[in-house]
Amino acid sequence: MRAAVVLLSGGLDSSALLRFVLRREACSPVYALSVRYGQKHDRELDCARRQAEIMAVREHRVLDLSGYGVLAGGASALTGSALPVPDLRDIADDEKDQPSTYVPNRNMILLSLAAAYAEANNCRRVYYGAQRQDRYGYWDCTAEFVARMNALLALNRRNPVELRAPFVDMRKSEVLKLGLELGLDPGQTWTCYRGDALPCGACPSCVERREAFRELGLDDPLGRSGPD
């Protein structure tokens, strides 16, 4: 069996990834893991539930890790009330390699939990939707991070789990194009970091999403193009 776990946030990348894992990688059964970690945009979890239902995964778990958001709150604009989510245009060039929207060690923690979930369900693969940001970046969304995490996971003496990030060298527009080819409805995903009723159109994630649609000559079904 090619059983796998997909870390599913409910965003465009992870939703495209879920389809990729099922339809291109032919993994089965597939388990999906979503995490409430104190993110301001927790409405993405509703999208994650919908994606898991549409794709009929074996099991979808939503893990409550709100305490982590409290620990990391003061250091991230995504989890802390004191730090506002910035517009991308307001992030200084020397901060774009690790902007205030970075959540300390989030991916390492979530992927460790996903690896435990995989091991408990006899899965040998964990997938996550890291992709190549064009105008800002995070160290835990890189090929080097994936390689080093795999070096650690390989130390498991009985049931090693492999981490896979098939989009790590792809641009957002490439991920979007692939998702559309696989039947993804982007209107059932959530990207905005602010988590209001409508996308803000200005935060780093919104700008990246908008540019992906523009590159493909498409309109975002969620609308709200926002400022550059």
C-alpha positions as CSV (number, residue, x, y, z in Angstrom):
1,M,0.0,0.0,0.0
2,R,1.1,3.6,-0.7
3,A,-0.5,5.0,2.4
4,A,0.3,8.7,3.2
5,V,-0.5,11.6,5.4
6,V,-1.1,15.1,3.9
7,L,-0.7,18.2,6.1
8,L,-3.8,20.0,5.0
9,S,-4.2,23.7,6.0
10,G,-7.1,24.5,3.7
11,G,-5.1,26.9,1.6
12,L,-4.5,26.7,-2.2
13,D,-1.2,24.9,-2.0
14,S,-2.2,22.1,0.4
15,S,-5.5,21.6,-1.3
16,A,-3.8,21.2,-4.7
17,L,-1.3,18.8,-2.9
18,L,-4.1,16.6,-1.6
19,R,-5.3,16.0,-5.2
20,F,-1.8,15.5,-6.4
21,V,-1.2,12.8,-3.7
22,L,-4.4,11.0,-4.5
23,R,-4.4,11.3,-8.3
24,R,-0.8,11.6,-9.4
25,E,1.0,9.8,-6.7
26,A,-1.8,7.2,-6.4
27,C,-1.4,7.0,-2.7
28,S,-4.0,5.0,-0.8
29,P,-5.3,5.2,1.9
30,V,-4.7,8.9,2.5
31,Y,-5.0,10.6,5.9
32,A,-5.3,14.4,6.3
33,L,-4.1,16.3,9.3
34,S,-5.1,19.9,10.0
35,V,-4.0,22.0,13.0
36,R,-5.6,24.8,14.9
37,Y,-2.5,26.5,16.3
38,G,-3.9,29.9,17.2
39,Q,-3.8,31.3,13.7
40,K,-5.8,34.5,13.0
41,H,-7.0,32.9,9.8
42,D,-8.4,29.8,11.3
43,R,-11.3,29.9,8.9
44,E,-8.9,28.0,6.6
45,L,-9.8,25.0,8.7
46,D,-13.4,25.0,7.4
47,C,-11.8,24.8,3.9
48,A,-9.6,22.0,5.0
49,R,-12.7,20.0,6.2
50,R,-14.4,20.7,2.9
51,Q,-11.4,19.5,0.9
52,A,-11.1,16.3,2.9
53,E,-14.8,15.6,2.3
54,I,-14.5,16.3,-1.4
55,M,-11.5,14.0,-1.8
56,A,-12.9,11.3,0.5
57,V,-9.8,10.8,2.5
58,R,-9.7,7.8,4.9
59,E,-9.6,10.1,7.9
60,H,-9.3,13.8,8.6
61,R,-8.1,14.9,12.0
62,V,-8.2,18.5,13.2
63,L,-5.7,18.8,16.0
64,D,-6.2,21.6,18.6
65,L,-2.7,23.0,19.4
66,S,-3.9,26.4,20.5
67,G,-1.4,26.4,23.4
68,Y,1.4,26.6,20.8
69,G,-0.1,29.8,19.4
70,V,0.1,31.3,22.9
71,L,3.8,30.3,23.2
72,A,4.6,31.8,19.8
73,G,2.1,34.6,19.9
74,G,4.5,37.4,20.7
75,A,6.9,36.5,17.8
76,S,4.4,36.2,14.9
77,A,1.9,38.4,13.3
78,L,-0.2,35.3,12.5
79,T,-0.8,34.3,16.1
80,G,-0.1,37.3,18.3
81,S,-2.7,40.0,18.9
82,A,0.0,42.6,19.4
83,L,1.5,42.3,15.9
84,P,-0.7,43.3,13.0
85,V,-0.4,41.3,9.8
86,P,1.6,43.6,7.5
87,D,0.8,44.4,3.9
88,L,3.5,42.9,1.7
89,R,4.5,46.4,0.4
90,D,5.3,47.5,4.0
91,I,7.8,44.7,4.6
92,A,11.3,46.0,4.3
93,D,13.5,44.2,1.7
94,D,16.0,43.1,4.5
95,E,13.1,41.4,6.3
96,K,11.6,39.5,3.4
97,D,13.7,36.4,4.1
98,Q,11.8,36.0,7.4
99,P,9.0,38.5,7.8
100,S,6.8,38.9,10.8
101,T,4.3,36.4,9.3
102,Y,6.8,33.6,10.1
103,V,5.6,31.4,13.0
104,P,8.6,30.1,15.0
105,N,9.3,26.5,14.2
106,R,5.7,25.9,13.0
107,N,6.5,23.6,10.2
108,M,8.9,21.5,12.2
109,I,6.3,21.0,14.9
110,L,3.4,20.3,12.6
111,L,5.5,17.9,10.5
112,S,6.7,16.1,13.6
113,L,3.1,15.5,14.6
114,A,2.2,14.5,11.0
115,A,5.1,11.9,11.1
116,A,3.7,10.5,14.4
117,Y,0.3,10.3,12.8
118,A,1.7,8.6,9.8
119,E,3.7,6.1,11.9
120,A,0.7,5.2,13.9
121,N,-1.3,4.5,10.8
122,N,1.4,2.5,9.0
123,C,2.1,5.3,6.5
124,R,5.6,5.8,5.1
125,R,5.1,9.2,3.6
126,V,4.1,12.7,4.8
127,Y,3.4,15.4,2.3
128,Y,3.3,19.1,2.8
129,G,2.7,22.0,0.4
130,A,5.8,24.1,0.7
131,Q,6.3,26.1,-2.5
132,R,8.8,28.7,-3.7
133,Q,7.7,32.1,-2.6
134,D,8.8,34.7,-5.1
135,R,8.8,37.9,-3.0
136,Y,9.4,36.7,0.5
137,G,10.4,33.4,2.1
138,Y,10.6,31.0,5.1
139,W,13.5,28.7,6.0
140,D,11.1,25.9,6.8
141,C,9.7,25.8,3.2
142,T,13.0,25.0,1.5
143,A,14.5,21.9,-0.1
144,E,17.3,22.0,2.5
145,F,14.8,21.9,5.3
146,V,13.1,18.9,3.8
147,A,16.4,17.1,3.4
148,R,17.4,17.7,7.0
149,M,14.1,16.7,8.3
150,N,14.4,13.5,6.4
151,A,17.8,12.8,7.8
152,L,16.3,13.0,11.3
153,L,13.2,10.9,10.4
154,A,15.5,8.2,8.9
155,L,16.9,7.5,12.4
156,N,13.7,5.7,13.2
157,R,14.8,2.1,13.7
158,R,11.5,0.3,12.8
159,N,9.2,2.6,10.9
160,P,10.9,5.5,9.2
161,V,8.7,8.1,7.6
162,E,9.7,10.1,4.6
163,L,8.8,13.8,4.2
164,R,7.9,14.8,0.7
165,A,7.4,18.4,-0.6
166,P,6.8,18.0,-4.4
167,F,6.0,21.7,-4.9
168,V,9.1,23.0,-3.1
169,D,10.7,24.3,-6.3
170,M,7.4,25.4,-8.0
171,R,6.0,28.9,-8.2
172,K,2.5,29.7,-6.9
173,S,1.2,30.0,-10.4
174,E,2.6,26.5,-11.2
175,V,0.9,25.1,-8.2
176,L,-2.4,26.8,-9.1
177,K,-2.2,25.5,-12.7
178,L,-1.6,21.9,-11.4
179,G,-4.4,22.2,-8.9
180,L,-6.8,23.4,-11.6
181,E,-5.8,20.5,-13.9
182,L,-6.6,18.1,-11.0
183,G,-10.1,19.6,-10.5
184,L,-9.4,22.0,-7.7
185,D,-12.0,24.8,-7.1
186,P,-9.9,27.7,-5.7
187,G,-13.1,29.3,-4.4
188,Q,-13.1,26.6,-1.7
189,T,-9.7,27.4,-0.4
190,W,-8.6,30.2,2.0
191,T,-5.3,32.1,1.7
192,C,-5.6,35.5,3.4
193,Y,-3.5,35.8,6.6
194,R,-6.0,38.2,8.2
195,G,-9.0,35.8,8.2
196,D,-11.7,38.5,7.8
197,A,-14.9,37.9,5.9
198,L,-13.2,38.8,2.6
199,P,-9.5,38.4,1.6
200,C,-7.6,41.6,2.3
201,G,-5.8,41.5,-1.0
202,A,-2.7,43.1,0.5
203,C,-1.0,40.7,3.0
204,P,1.9,38.6,1.6
205,S,-0.2,35.5,1.0
206,C,-3.0,37.5,-0.7
207,V,-0.5,39.2,-3.0
208,E,1.2,35.9,-3.9
209,R,-2.2,34.4,-4.7
210,R,-3.3,37.3,-6.8
211,E,-0.2,37.3,-8.9
212,A,-0.6,33.6,-9.5
213,F,-4.0,34.1,-11.0
214,R,-2.8,37.1,-13.0
215,E,0.1,35.0,-14.5
216,L,-2.4,32.5,-15.7
217,G,-4.8,35.1,-17.0
218,L,-7.6,34.0,-14.6
219,D,-9.9,35.7,-12.1
220,D,-9.8,34.5,-8.5
221,P,-13.3,33.3,-7.6
222,L,-12.8,34.9,-4.1
223,G,-12.3,38.3,-5.8
224,R,-10.7,41.2,-4.0
225,S,-7.5,41.9,-6.0
226,G,-6.3,44.5,-3.6
227,P,-3.4,46.9,-4.0
228,D,0.0,45.9,-5.3
